[in-house]
Amino acid sequence: FALSAGGRDSYGAKVLRDGPLSVFTISARSTSRKFLMQSCARNVPTEEVVLVTGAAGFVGSHVATALKRRGAGVIGLDNVNDYYPRGLKRARIQKLKDVGVHTVVADLNDAATLRKILDICQVTSIIHLAAQAGVRYAVKNPAAYVHSNVAGFVTLLEAVAHTTPMPKVVFASSSSVYGLNTKVPFSESDITDSPASLYAATKKVGRVISAHVQSHPWNVAHGFAIFYGVRPVRATRHGVLFIRKQHHEGQADQDFQS
């Protein structure tokens, strides 16, 4: 798949101009199906086929690599936006390619591309890490946060709800949802009604949306992971894998405190 944002527009400029629900134009290369099939092939039959969104990110690239090395089928998705240097993201995509993970460069709001990935790869689990991050950037480009963190999440859940069998979904929230909370350490039982930034508000919306979907007739099962600041790569990566394993085994959600 190739990404075309039209002319020389950057991701931020396009969303700022066209609004939070604008979507990228995706064009499929003739060999795209081959790349997908190779990437989502499992080396260990008992492992799952996992879609990792935000695969070009720091956490996403490590999660995708760890899963592939365990023998899972792994496919990445990332829009490679310009929030921070694209060169760094492309370098991670290359490293993923070296271990056998193909990253589809596409926007999360492109439902057609999501549909193609889910159908061709027969995805069984999704680790949703894609998001517009950062607090200060929201002042400059607030639409990007609605586009990725709200509209993108809904697009993903809609695609999952219409997939048979439905993949399990684990998504990353943020400690920012606790906003002006003065109690330390934070706990999942804390009130999160006072976000201090648009970024925090959109991540809070993600949690609210997940609660709605959990009780929806579609019964889309998913959990959430919360990352509190910077942690060692190993601890963060294995935390996500632990939650994915819980859902695969049908265990109930657990609350984790920092």
Disulfide bonds with the S-S distance in Angstrom:
none
